[in-house]
Amino acid sequence: MMPSVHTAVDGLVRDGSVRLSWKGKPLATRAGPYRIGRFDDD
């Protein structure tokens, strides 16, 4: 199922619906471990 999840995450990032980060630092693309967050979350 992970390929489907990755495709969905990539689409949400591309659409600007979510952002990716790891240890508080933003990520431009999925790489290794990451967190998914909404832009209004601080």
PDB file of N, H, CA, C and O in Angstrom:
ATOM      1  N   MET A   1       0.803  -1.200   0.000  1.00  0.00           N
ATOM      2  CA  MET A   1       0.000   0.000   0.000  1.00  0.00           C
ATOM      3  C   MET A   1       0.852   1.273   0.000  1.00  0.00           C
ATOM      4  O   MET A   1       0.353   2.342  -0.352  1.00  0.00           O
ATOM      5  N   MET A   2       2.112   1.178   0.384  1.00  0.00           N
ATOM      6  H   MET A   2       2.517   0.310   0.671  1.00  0.00           H
ATOM      7  CA  MET A   2       2.923   2.393   0.493  1.00  0.00           C
ATOM      8  C   MET A   2       3.101   3.133  -0.830  1.00  0.00           C
ATOM      9  O   MET A   2       3.140   4.363  -0.808  1.00  0.00           O
ATOM     10  N   PRO A   3       3.211   2.474  -1.970  1.00  0.00           N
ATOM     11  CA  PRO A   3       3.286   3.255  -3.213  1.00  0.00           C
ATOM     12  C   PRO A   3       2.053   4.147  -3.415  1.00  0.00           C
ATOM     13  O   PRO A   3       2.172   5.269  -3.908  1.00  0.00           O
ATOM     14  N   SER A   4       0.887   3.652  -3.037  1.00  0.00           N
ATOM     15  H   SER A   4       0.791   2.741  -2.636  1.00  0.00           H
ATOM     16  CA  SER A   4      -0.329   4.467  -3.139  1.00  0.00           C
ATOM     17  C   SER A   4      -0.289   5.641  -2.175  1.00  0.00           C
ATOM     18  O   SER A   4      -0.711   6.747  -2.515  1.00  0.00           O
ATOM     19  N   VAL A   5       0.216   5.402  -0.980  1.00  0.00           N
ATOM     20  H   VAL A   5       0.559   4.504  -0.704  1.00  0.00           H
ATOM     21  CA  VAL A   5       0.339   6.471   0.018  1.00  0.00           C
ATOM     22  C   VAL A   5       1.322   7.529  -0.475  1.00  0.00           C
ATOM     23  O   VAL A   5       1.048   8.725  -0.374  1.00  0.00           O
ATOM     24  N   HIS A   6       2.458   7.099  -1.004  1.00  0.00           N
ATOM     25  H   HIS A   6       2.680   6.127  -1.086  1.00  0.00           H
ATOM     26  CA  HIS A   6       3.460   8.041  -1.506  1.00  0.00           C
ATOM     27  C   HIS A   6       2.907   8.876  -2.655  1.00  0.00           C
ATOM     28  O   HIS A   6       3.165  10.077  -2.732  1.00  0.00           O
ATOM     29  N   THR A   7       2.153   8.250  -3.542  1.00  0.00           N
ATOM     30  H   THR A   7       1.943   7.274  -3.479  1.00  0.00           H
ATOM     31  CA  THR A   7       1.539   8.982  -4.651  1.00  0.00           C
ATOM     32  C   THR A   7       0.570  10.033  -4.128  1.00  0.00           C
ATOM     33  O   THR A   7       0.545  11.162  -4.619  1.00  0.00           O
ATOM     34  N   ALA A   8      -0.226   9.662  -3.131  1.00  0.00           N
ATOM     35  H   ALA A   8      -0.205   8.746  -2.732  1.00  0.00           H
ATOM     36  CA  ALA A   8      -1.180  10.612  -2.545  1.00  0.00           C
ATOM     37  C   ALA A   8      -0.456  11.765  -1.864  1.00  0.00           C
ATOM     38  O   ALA A   8      -0.841  12.922  -2.036  1.00  0.00           O
ATOM     39  N   VAL A   9       0.580  11.470  -1.099  1.00  0.00           N
ATOM     40  H   VAL A   9       0.893  10.530  -0.959  1.00  0.00           H
ATOM     41  CA  VAL A   9       1.346  12.517  -0.412  1.00  0.00           C
ATOM     42  C   VAL A   9       1.987  13.454  -1.427  1.00  0.00           C
ATOM     43  O   VAL A   9       1.941  14.674  -1.265  1.00  0.00           O
ATOM     44  N   ASP A  10       2.580  12.891  -2.466  1.00  0.00           N
ATOM     45  H   ASP A  10       2.617  11.901  -2.598  1.00  0.00           H
ATOM     46  CA  ASP A  10       3.209  13.729  -3.504  1.00  0.00           C
ATOM     47  C   ASP A  10       2.184  14.670  -4.126  1.00  0.00           C
ATOM     48  O   ASP A  10       2.486  15.840  -4.364  1.00  0.00           O
ATOM     49  N   GLY A  11       0.983  14.178  -4.389  1.00  0.00           N
ATOM     50  H   GLY A  11       0.738  13.228  -4.196  1.00  0.00           H
ATOM     51  CA  GLY A  11      -0.064  15.016  -4.963  1.00  0.00           C
ATOM     52  C   GLY A  11      -0.492  16.122  -4.019  1.00  0.00           C
ATOM     53  O   GLY A  11      -0.691  17.257  -4.452  1.00  0.00           O
ATOM     54  N   LEU A  12      -0.638  15.815  -2.733  1.00  0.00           N
ATOM     55  H   LEU A  12      -0.476  14.893  -2.381  1.00  0.00           H
ATOM     56  CA  LEU A  12      -1.031  16.824  -1.753  1.00  0.00           C
ATOM     57  C   LEU A  12       0.044  17.899  -1.595  1.00  0.00           C
ATOM     58  O   LEU A  12      -0.266  19.080  -1.439  1.00  0.00           O
ATOM     59  N   VAL A  13       1.301  17.482  -1.636  1.00  0.00           N
ATOM     60  H   VAL A  13       1.553  16.523  -1.762  1.00  0.00           H
ATOM     61  CA  VAL A  13       2.407  18.455  -1.554  1.00  0.00           C
ATOM     62  C   VAL A  13       2.406  19.337  -2.798  1.00  0.00           C
ATOM     63  O   VAL A  13       2.541  20.556  -2.701  1.00  0.00           O
ATOM     64  N   ARG A  14       2.256  18.725  -3.954  1.00  0.00           N
ATOM     65  H   ARG A  14       2.146  17.734  -4.034  1.00  0.00           H
ATOM     66  CA  ARG A  14       2.245  19.470  -5.223  1.00  0.00           C
ATOM     67  C   ARG A  14       1.090  20.473  -5.259  1.00  0.00           C
ATOM     68  O   ARG A  14       1.248  21.580  -5.773  1.00  0.00           O
ATOM     69  N   ASP A  15      -0.067  20.092  -4.718  1.00  0.00           N
ATOM     70  H   ASP A  15      -0.196  19.192  -4.300  1.00  0.00           H
ATOM     71  CA  ASP A  15      -1.240  20.976  -4.686  1.00  0.00           C
ATOM     72  C   ASP A  15      -1.145  22.052  -3.605  1.00  0.00           C
ATOM     73  O   ASP A  15      -1.950  22.983  -3.585  1.00  0.00           O
ATOM     74  N   GLY A  16      -0.165  21.928  -2.708  1.00  0.00           N
ATOM     75  H   GLY A  16       0.489  21.172  -2.724  1.00  0.00           H
ATOM     76  CA  GLY A  16      -0.019  22.905  -1.635  1.00  0.00           C
ATOM     77  C   GLY A  16      -0.958  22.667  -0.464  1.00  0.00           C
ATOM     78  O   GLY A  16      -1.169  23.558   0.359  1.00  0.00           O
ATOM     79  N   SER A  17      -1.521  21.467  -0.387  1.00  0.00           N
ATOM     80  H   SER A  17      -1.349  20.743  -1.055  1.00  0.00           H
ATOM     81  CA  SER A  17      -2.449  21.148   0.704  1.00  0.00           C
ATOM     82  C   SER A  17      -1.744  20.789   2.003  1.00  0.00           C
ATOM     83  O   SER A  17      -2.270  21.030   3.089  1.00  0.00           O
ATOM     84  N   VAL A  18      -0.546  20.211   1.888  1.00  0.00           N
ATOM     85  H   VAL A  18      -0.119  20.015   1.006  1.00  0.00           H
ATOM     86  CA  VAL A  18       0.225  19.811   3.070  1.00  0.00           C
ATOM     87  C   VAL A  18       1.682  20.191   2.869  1.00  0.00           C
ATOM     88  O   VAL A  18       2.120  20.508   1.763  1.00  0.00           O
ATOM     89  N   ARG A  19       2.418  20.148   3.969  1.00  0.00           N
ATOM     90  H   ARG A  19       2.062  19.890   4.868  1.00  0.00           H
ATOM     91  CA  ARG A  19       3.867  20.372   3.905  1.00  0.00           C
ATOM     92  C   ARG A  19       4.558  19.190   4.562  1.00  0.00           C
ATOM     93  O   ARG A  19       3.973  18.504   5.400  1.00  0.00           O
ATOM     94  N   LEU A  20       5.789  18.960   4.181  1.00  0.00           N
ATOM     95  H   LEU A  20       6.264  19.518   3.500  1.00  0.00           H
ATOM     96  CA  LEU A  20       6.590  17.891   4.758  1.00  0.00           C
ATOM     97  C   LEU A  20       7.694  18.503   5.603  1.00  0.00           C
ATOM     98  O   LEU A  20       8.239  19.554   5.265  1.00  0.00           O
ATOM     99  N   SER A  21       8.016  17.842   6.695  1.00  0.00           N
ATOM    100  H   SER A  21       7.574  16.988   6.969  1.00  0.00           H
ATOM    101  CA  SER A  21       9.113  18.310   7.537  1.00  0.00           C
ATOM    102  C   SER A  21       9.718  17.122   8.263  1.00  0.00           C
ATOM    103  O   SER A  21       9.135  16.039   8.316  1.00  0.00           O
ATOM    104  N   TRP A  22      10.904  17.349   8.822  1.00  0.00           N
ATOM    105  H   TRP A  22      11.377  18.229   8.779  1.00  0.00           H
ATOM    106  CA  TRP A  22      11.549  16.366   9.680  1.00  0.00           C
ATOM    107  C   TRP A  22      12.381  17.115  10.690  1.00  0.00           C
ATOM    108  O   TRP A  22      13.241  17.926  10.346  1.00  0.00           O
ATOM    109  N   LYS A  23      12.105  16.822  11.955  1.00  0.00           N
ATOM    110  H   LYS A  23      11.406  16.163  12.235  1.00  0.00           H
ATOM    111  CA  LYS A  23      12.783  17.485  13.078  1.00  0.00           C
ATOM    112  C   LYS A  23      12.690  18.999  12.979  1.00  0.00           C
ATOM    113  O   LYS A  23      13.647  19.715  13.274  1.00  0.00           O
ATOM    114  N   GLY A  24      11.513  19.479  12.556  1.00  0.00           N
ATOM    115  H   GLY A  24      10.736  18.897  12.316  1.00  0.00           H
ATOM    116  CA  GLY A  24      11.252  20.906  12.499  1.00  0.00           C
ATOM    117  C   GLY A  24      11.776  21.613  11.265  1.00  0.00           C
ATOM    118  O   GLY A  24      11.560  22.814  11.106  1.00  0.00           O
ATOM    119  N   LYS A  25      12.459  20.896  10.392  1.00  0.00           N
ATOM    120  H   LYS A  25      12.635  19.920  10.521  1.00  0.00           H
ATOM    121  CA  LYS A  25      13.004  21.507   9.179  1.00  0.00           C
ATOM    122  C   LYS A  25      12.154  21.105   7.982  1.00  0.00           C
ATOM    123  O   LYS A  25      11.840  19.926   7.817  1.00  0.00           O
ATOM    124  N   PRO A  26      11.776  22.067   7.146  1.00  0.00           N
ATOM    125  CA  PRO A  26      10.936  21.745   5.988  1.00  0.00           C
ATOM    126  C   PRO A  26      11.671  20.887   4.962  1.00  0.00           C
ATOM    127  O   PRO A  26      12.879  21.018   4.768  1.00  0.00           O
ATOM    128  N   LEU A  27      10.921  20.016   4.318  1.00  0.00           N
ATOM    129  H   LEU A  27       9.939  19.909   4.476  1.00  0.00           H
ATOM    130  CA  LEU A  27      11.448  19.195   3.225  1.00  0.00           C
ATOM    131  C   LEU A  27      10.726  19.577   1.941  1.00  0.00           C
ATOM    132  O   LEU A  27       9.512  19.784   1.952  1.00  0.00           O
ATOM    133  N   ALA A  28      11.443  19.671   0.856  1.00  0.00           N
ATOM    134  H   ALA A  28      12.429  19.503   0.847  1.00  0.00           H
ATOM    135  CA  ALA A  28      10.827  19.990  -0.437  1.00  0.00           C
ATOM    136  C   ALA A  28      10.159  18.757  -1.039  1.00  0.00           C
ATOM    137  O   ALA A  28       9.140  18.868  -1.720  1.00  0.00           O
ATOM    138  N   THR A  29      10.735  17.585  -0.786  1.00  0.00           N
ATOM    139  H   THR A  29      11.563  17.495  -0.233  1.00  0.00           H
ATOM    140  CA  THR A  29      10.196  16.328  -1.307  1.00  0.00           C
ATOM    141  C   THR A  29      10.329  15.244  -0.247  1.00  0.00           C
ATOM    142  O   THR A  29      11.051  15.400   0.737  1.00  0.00           O
ATOM    143  N   ARG A  30       9.624  14.151  -0.465  1.00  0.00           N
ATOM    144  H   ARG A  30       9.037  14.024  -1.265  1.00  0.00           H
ATOM    145  CA  ARG A  30       9.744  13.019   0.448  1.00  0.00           C
ATOM    146  C   ARG A  30      11.156  12.469   0.369  1.00  0.00           C
ATOM    147  O   ARG A  30      11.677  12.222  -0.719  1.00  0.00           O
ATOM    148  N   ALA A  31      11.768  12.282   1.518  1.00  0.00           N
ATOM    149  H   ALA A  31      11.345  12.483   2.402  1.00  0.00           H
ATOM    150  CA  ALA A  31      13.092  11.676   1.590  1.00  0.00           C
ATOM    151  C   ALA A  31      13.289  11.131   2.988  1.00  0.00           C
ATOM    152  O   ALA A  31      13.277  11.882   3.963  1.00  0.00           O
ATOM    153  N   GLY A  32      13.470   9.821   3.086  1.00  0.00           N
ATOM    154  H   GLY A  32      13.480   9.211   2.294  1.00  0.00           H
ATOM    155  CA  GLY A  32      13.638   9.216   4.398  1.00  0.00           C
ATOM    156  C   GLY A  32      12.401   9.438   5.251  1.00  0.00           C
ATOM    157  O   GLY A  32      11.292   9.528   4.724  1.00  0.00           O
ATOM    158  N   PRO A  33      12.579   9.527   6.570  1.00  0.00           N
ATOM    159  CA  PRO A  33      11.429   9.779   7.433  1.00  0.00           C
ATOM    160  C   PRO A  33      10.945  11.219   7.270  1.00  0.00           C
ATOM    161  O   PRO A  33      11.735  12.122   6.995  1.00  0.00           O
ATOM    162  N   TYR A  34       9.654  11.421   7.439  1.00  0.00           N
ATOM    163  H   TYR A  34       9.012  10.688   7.662  1.00  0.00           H
ATOM    164  CA  TYR A  34       9.086  12.765   7.312  1.00  0.00           C
ATOM    165  C   TYR A  34       7.770  12.848   8.049  1.00  0.00           C
ATOM    166  O   TYR A  34       7.131  11.833   8.329  1.00  0.00           O
ATOM    167  N   ARG A  35       7.374  14.058   8.358  1.00  0.00           N
ATOM    168  H   ARG A  35       7.892  14.882   8.131  1.00  0.00           H
ATOM    169  CA  ARG A  35       6.073  14.334   8.955  1.00  0.00           C
ATOM    170  C   ARG A  35       5.241  15.098   7.943  1.00  0.00           C
ATOM    171  O   ARG A  35       5.756  15.903   7.168  1.00  0.00           O
ATOM    172  N   ILE A  36       3.951  14.830   7.965  1.00  0.00           N
ATOM    173  H   ILE A  36       3.532  14.175   8.595  1.00  0.00           H
ATOM    174  CA  ILE A  36       3.008  15.523   7.083  1.00  0.00           C
ATOM    175  C   ILE A  36       2.199  16.469   7.933  1.00  0.00           C
ATOM    176  O   ILE A  36       1.641  16.062   8.952  1.00  0.00           O
ATOM    177  N   GLY A  37       2.123  17.741   7.531  1.00  0.00           N
ATOM    178  H   GLY A  37       2.576  18.072   6.704  1.00  0.00           H
ATOM    179  CA  GLY A  37       1.356  18.710   8.304  1.00  0.00           C
ATOM    180  C   GLY A  37       0.602  19.667   7.404  1.00  0.00           C
ATOM    181  O   GLY A  37       0.971  19.881   6.249  1.00  0.00           O
ATOM    182  N   ARG A  38      -0.459  20.238   7.950  1.00  0.00           N
ATOM    183  H   ARG A  38      -0.758  20.065   8.889  1.00  0.00           H
ATOM    184  CA  ARG A  38      -1.189  21.284   7.235  1.00  0.00           C
ATOM    185  C   ARG A  38      -0.427  22.587   7.400  1.00  0.00           C
ATOM    186  O   ARG A  38       0.346  22.741   8.346  1.00  0.00           O
ATOM    187  N   PHE A  39      -0.639  23.522   6.490  1.00  0.00           N
ATOM    188  H   PHE A  39      -1.267  23.397   5.722  1.00  0.00           H
ATOM    189  CA  PHE A  39       0.057  24.797   6.570  1.00  0.00           C
ATOM    190  C   PHE A  39      -0.407  25.651   7.745  1.00  0.00           C
ATOM    191  O   PHE A  39       0.343  26.511   8.208  1.00  0.00           O
ATOM    192  N   ASP A  40      -1.630  25.434   8.238  1.00  0.00           N
ATOM    193  H   ASP A  40      -2.240  24.736   7.862  1.00  0.00           H
ATOM    194  CA  ASP A  40      -2.093  26.240   9.360  1.00  0.00           C
ATOM    195  C   ASP A  40      -1.668  25.664  10.701  1.00  0.00           C
ATOM    196  O   ASP A  40      -1.963  26.261  11.736  1.00  0.00           O
ATOM    197  N   ASP A  41      -0.978  24.509  10.719  1.00  0.00           N
ATOM    198  H   ASP A  41      -0.739  24.024   9.878  1.00  0.00           H
ATOM    199  CA  ASP A  41      -0.446  23.946  11.965  1.00  0.00           C
ATOM    200  C   ASP A  41       0.885  24.593  12.272  1.00  0.00           C
ATOM    201  O   ASP A  41       1.732  24.727  11.388  1.00  0.00           O
ATOM    202  N   ASP A  42       1.078  24.991  13.506  1.00  0.00           N
ATOM    203  H   ASP A  42       0.390  24.882  14.224  1.00  0.00           H
ATOM    204  CA  ASP A  42       2.382  25.550  13.912  1.00  0.00           C
ATOM    205  C   ASP A  42       2.984  24.750  15.023  1.00  0.00           C
ATOM    206  O   ASP A  42       4.076  25.069  15.492  1.00  0.00           O
TER     207      ASP A  42
END
